[in-house]
Amino acid sequence: MALDFNLIRETLFTAVIGDVLDQMGHRHQFLPPGLAPLTAGTRIVGRAMPVLETASTDGPGAGPLSDRPFGLMFEALDDLKQDEIYITTGTALQCALWGGLMSTRAQYLKAAGAILDGYVRDTSDIRRLGFPVFSRGAYAQDQGVRGKVIDYRMPLQIGQVRIANGDLIVADDEGVLIVPHAIESEVIAAAQEKVATENLVGTAIKGGMSTQEAFDTFGVM
């Protein structure tokens, strides 16, 4: 069954989905802390399009990408599909991995956003576009002579999390969460049920019920 990304974005959040994944035994699905939205309050829901970077120097070499600034970055960017999220890691924290023109292209392709295990630049342009970007911060130094994309649409590892092409990503102010494709429908259904139950708990506590009684009654807190 196809997921309703708009409904997920409007009604769910990383904390509740992460709780469900914990209960199902998937306890390492949050990317490491420090990845934050360029604009506070941003939420992204979409499919992972993993992109692998590497640090490089400007100069000749024997490899097929040695004379190509940015490596396969343009191919990866142009391959983005609607509702996909460009998610990248691999290079040292020495340059920006995303910028304003990349955001313009991704927005035209109706991508859902970009998540960078590194830095972003052209932040004013990106904010004006309203394109959702998560990163480790802003840093204007260019990657053209410092990094290359060497592959895309292959599995990535960020922290303890494996990210496969097409996995569901949910990101908000509290983190970036990867939901494996094989269990996504079960996870989202359980998260929606948990939110409904938590709303009942909130109403009960406002009415004077103790937290212990609420937990004993509803099983969540």
C-alpha positions as CSV (number, residue, x, y, z in Angstrom):
1,M,0.0,0.0,0.0
2,A,1.4,3.4,-1.0
3,L,2.1,5.7,1.9
4,D,0.5,9.2,2.2
5,F,3.6,11.4,2.7
6,N,1.5,14.5,3.3
7,L,-0.5,12.7,6.1
8,I,2.7,11.5,7.7
9,R,4.2,15.0,7.6
10,E,1.1,16.5,9.1
11,T,0.3,14.0,11.8
12,L,3.5,12.1,12.8
13,F,6.9,13.1,14.1
14,T,10.2,11.4,14.6
15,A,9.8,10.7,18.3
16,V,6.7,8.6,18.0
17,I,8.0,6.7,14.9
18,G,11.3,6.1,16.7
19,D,9.4,4.7,19.7
20,V,7.6,2.3,17.5
21,L,10.8,1.2,15.8
22,D,12.3,0.6,19.3
23,Q,9.4,-1.6,20.2
24,M,9.8,-3.6,17.0
25,G,13.5,-4.2,17.8
26,H,14.9,-1.7,15.3
27,R,16.9,0.4,17.9
28,H,19.4,2.1,15.7
29,Q,17.4,4.1,13.1
30,F,18.1,7.7,14.1
31,L,21.1,9.3,12.3
32,P,23.6,10.8,14.7
33,P,22.6,14.0,16.5
34,G,23.7,17.3,15.0
35,L,21.8,17.1,11.7
36,A,19.4,20.0,11.8
37,P,17.1,21.8,9.4
38,L,18.3,25.0,7.8
39,T,14.9,26.5,8.7
40,A,13.5,25.6,12.2
41,G,10.2,23.7,12.0
42,T,11.0,22.0,8.7
43,R,9.8,18.5,8.2
44,I,10.8,16.1,5.4
45,V,9.1,12.9,4.5
46,G,10.2,11.0,1.4
47,R,12.3,8.2,-0.1
48,A,16.1,8.0,0.3
49,M,18.2,8.6,-2.8
50,P,21.7,7.8,-1.3
51,V,24.8,9.5,-2.6
52,L,28.3,8.6,-1.7
53,E,31.0,11.3,-1.5
54,T,34.7,11.1,-1.0
55,A,37.3,13.7,-0.1
56,S,39.7,14.5,-3.0
57,T,42.4,16.9,-4.1
58,D,42.6,18.8,-7.3
59,G,45.0,17.1,-9.6
60,P,45.5,14.2,-12.1
61,G,45.0,10.6,-11.2
62,A,44.5,7.2,-12.8
63,G,40.8,6.8,-11.9
64,P,37.9,7.6,-14.3
65,L,36.7,10.5,-12.2
66,S,40.1,12.1,-11.6
67,D,39.6,14.9,-14.1
68,R,36.0,15.5,-13.3
69,P,35.2,18.2,-10.7
70,F,32.4,17.1,-8.5
71,G,32.6,13.5,-9.9
72,L,29.1,12.1,-10.5
73,M,27.3,14.8,-8.6
74,F,25.5,16.2,-11.6
75,E,24.3,12.7,-12.7
76,A,23.1,12.0,-9.1
77,L,21.3,15.3,-8.8
78,D,19.6,15.0,-12.2
79,D,18.4,11.5,-11.3
80,L,16.3,12.7,-8.4
81,K,12.7,11.7,-8.6
82,Q,9.5,13.2,-7.1
83,D,9.4,12.8,-3.3
84,E,13.0,11.6,-3.1
85,I,15.5,12.9,-0.6
86,Y,19.2,13.4,-1.7
87,I,21.1,12.0,1.3
88,T,24.9,12.0,1.3
89,T,27.9,11.2,3.4
90,G,31.5,10.1,2.9
91,T,33.7,13.3,2.6
92,A,35.6,15.0,5.3
93,L,33.9,18.0,6.9
94,Q,36.0,20.4,4.8
95,C,33.5,21.8,2.3
96,A,29.8,22.3,1.5
97,L,28.0,19.4,-0.1
98,W,24.9,21.3,-1.2
99,G,24.0,24.8,-2.4
100,G,21.5,27.1,-3.9
101,L,21.7,25.9,-7.5
102,M,21.4,22.3,-6.5
103,S,18.3,23.2,-4.5
104,T,16.8,25.0,-7.5
105,R,17.3,21.9,-9.6
106,A,16.0,19.5,-6.9
107,Q,13.0,21.7,-6.4
108,Y,12.2,21.6,-10.1
109,L,12.4,17.8,-10.0
110,K,9.9,17.9,-7.1
111,A,12.3,16.2,-4.7
112,A,11.3,16.2,-1.0
113,G,14.6,17.6,0.3
114,A,18.3,17.1,1.0
115,I,20.0,15.6,4.0
116,L,23.8,16.2,4.3
117,D,26.2,14.5,6.6
118,G,28.2,17.6,6.2
119,Y,27.7,21.3,5.4
120,V,25.5,23.5,3.2
121,R,26.1,26.9,1.6
122,D,24.1,29.6,-0.2
123,T,21.8,29.4,2.8
124,S,19.9,32.7,2.0
125,D,19.1,31.5,-1.5
126,I,17.9,28.1,-0.2
127,R,15.7,29.8,2.5
128,R,14.2,32.0,-0.2
129,L,13.4,29.0,-2.3
130,G,11.9,27.2,0.7
131,F,13.6,24.0,-0.2
132,P,14.0,21.7,2.8
133,V,17.6,21.0,3.8
134,F,19.1,19.3,6.8
135,S,22.9,19.5,7.5
136,R,25.6,19.8,10.1
137,G,25.8,23.6,9.6
138,A,26.8,26.2,7.0
139,Y,30.2,26.5,5.5
140,A,30.9,28.3,2.2
141,Q,34.0,26.4,1.1
142,D,33.3,24.7,-2.3
143,Q,33.6,21.0,-2.9
144,G,34.7,21.2,-6.5
145,V,38.4,20.7,-5.7
146,R,37.8,19.0,-2.3
147,G,35.2,16.3,-2.9
148,K,33.6,14.1,-5.5
149,V,30.5,12.0,-5.7
150,I,31.6,8.5,-6.6
151,D,28.4,6.6,-6.6
152,Y,24.6,6.9,-6.0
153,R,21.6,4.8,-5.4
154,M,23.6,2.3,-3.4
155,P,23.5,1.6,0.4
156,L,25.0,4.1,2.7
157,Q,26.1,3.9,6.4
158,I,25.8,7.0,8.6
159,G,26.6,6.3,12.2
160,Q,25.0,3.0,13.1
161,V,22.3,3.3,10.4
162,R,22.2,1.6,7.1
163,I,20.3,3.5,4.4
164,A,19.1,1.7,1.3
165,N,17.8,3.3,-1.9
166,G,14.0,3.9,-1.4
167,D,13.9,3.7,2.4
168,L,11.4,6.0,4.1
169,I,13.0,9.1,5.7
170,V,11.2,11.2,8.3
171,A,13.1,14.3,9.5
172,D,12.2,17.1,11.8
173,D,13.7,19.4,14.5
174,E,14.4,16.4,16.7
175,G,16.3,14.2,14.3
176,V,16.5,12.3,11.1
177,L,15.0,8.8,11.1
178,I,15.3,6.0,8.6
179,V,12.5,3.5,8.3
180,P,13.4,0.3,6.4
181,H,11.2,-0.1,3.3
182,A,10.2,-3.7,4.2
183,I,8.4,-2.6,7.5
184,E,7.3,0.9,6.7
185,S,3.6,0.2,6.4
186,E,3.5,-1.6,9.8
187,V,5.6,1.1,11.4
188,I,3.5,4.0,10.2
189,A,0.2,2.3,11.1
190,A,1.5,1.6,14.6
191,A,2.8,5.2,14.9
192,Q,-0.7,6.6,14.0
193,E,-2.3,4.4,16.6
194,K,0.2,5.5,19.2
195,V,-0.4,9.2,18.5
196,A,-4.2,8.6,18.9
197,T,-3.5,6.9,22.3
198,E,-1.2,9.6,23.4
199,N,-3.9,12.2,22.7
200,L,-6.2,10.2,25.0
201,V,-3.5,10.2,27.7
202,G,-3.0,13.9,27.4
203,T,-6.8,14.5,27.9
204,A,-6.8,12.2,30.9
205,I,-3.9,13.9,32.6
206,K,-5.4,17.3,32.0
207,G,-8.5,15.9,33.7
208,G,-6.5,15.0,36.8
209,M,-5.4,11.3,36.2
210,S,-1.9,10.5,37.6
211,T,0.9,9.6,35.3
212,Q,1.1,6.1,36.8
213,E,-2.7,5.5,36.4
214,A,-2.5,6.8,32.8
215,F,0.4,4.4,32.0
216,D,-1.4,1.5,33.6
217,T,-4.6,2.4,31.7
218,F,-3.2,3.2,28.2
219,G,0.3,1.6,28.2
220,V,2.1,4.7,26.8
221,M,3.7,7.8,28.4
